């Protein structure tokens, strides 16, 4: 350590943690605001993964910084500093250590609980550090009861928010004190931590050693690159407009075959007339629509059938029964949104052995050909991608239009092992390989 300054490693660690927290705070508040207003889009999901990855990095850097602090003496405080100010400075420094440990730990505890406090339901999503490896949950919380997980999540998130505001307040005081020492007291306090900065009126110091210059140069370059990458990633996730499901149907006489039995009766309002052969735009009624799945669970007590559904998905449908070659269906599903209503299954489905939602947050069906199989009946052949594995799938479906309401229903089945789902899990032999998939989309014509 050069006389009167922190070591190069201490300086790099200090500014790396500071940059990460400055990035994380607005990202965290923005995600929280989106989630409170019901935004469960893929962008918010990915932003949470980024937030968790950086938070765990802050935790690791803080531990390293604390070890370095305990083994390397910091520069002395200015001799002119009053005793109360020395005490306040030391308290602030140790307060930062406590908060930069408590903030990520409380966040880790919250995600370990696997509970969505905004919707008061299970949301067991694995944490993958920048997509490289899965981070274990704390205290085996995903296996706890719903009450324990719910209460833990509420307490952890409450503490997380308190710690966030506390670190904002402490940082404001810290910055104000550093500027006071530099511009009013005109001492060397700020120069201890800012490379190349001299205290007002101080003579030029000794030339910086080569090793110190290399550590500072490489360290600050790495901080800049990481910050730019994080900003670019967050901007693309949260600032880009989110596209809802889009459906366009060109209506011909042969398409109007009457509603299916379970289609709601037409609205008494006057239907919007459709120009034959021209596409109408439709809005998906997500409350009445579903992408569901079913499987059989078998153990020593016998067989049980379980039904589940994906709660977050988006469909892009361009359909013209008179021009099927130009028609297309694309459905994207958030794998972490799989729910069965059985806590142990819901906590297992997003894990690496099953959907591996941390590494593969979306599954996708993309049609390659659509053909008619009867009045109002069609078959979509396409590519289904889950966990990065793609297989050809045929999806028979029906289309019924009744005034301003449209109903699409389809069903198929897959072999989950074709996609590596559950293959390496201890419960693999308890769950049927064949998984039934049912699609129901209810939509209303846009005015």
Secondary structure, 3 states (H helix, E strand, C coil): CCCCCCCHHHHHHHHHHHHHHHHHHHHHHHHHHHHHCCCCCHHHHHHHHHHHHHHHHHHHHHHHHHHHHHHCCCCCCCCCCCHHHHHHHHHHHHHHHHHHHHHHHHHHHHHHHCEECCCCEECCCCEEECCCEEECCHHHHHHCCHHHHHHHHHHHHHHHHHHHHHHHHHHHHHHHHHHHHHHHCCCCCHHHCCCCCCCCCCCCCCCCCHHHHHHHHHHHHHHHHHHHHHHHHHHHHHCCCCCCCEEEEECCHHHCCCCCCCCCCCCCCCCCCCCCCCEEEEEECCCCCEEEEEEEEEECCEEEEEEEEECCEEEEEEEECCCHHHCEEEEEEEHHHEECCCHHHHHHHCCCCCCCCCCCCEEEEEEEEEEEEECCEEEEEEEEEECCEEEEEEEEEEEEEECCEEEEEEEEEEEHHHHCCCCCCCCHHHECCEEEEEEEEEEEECC
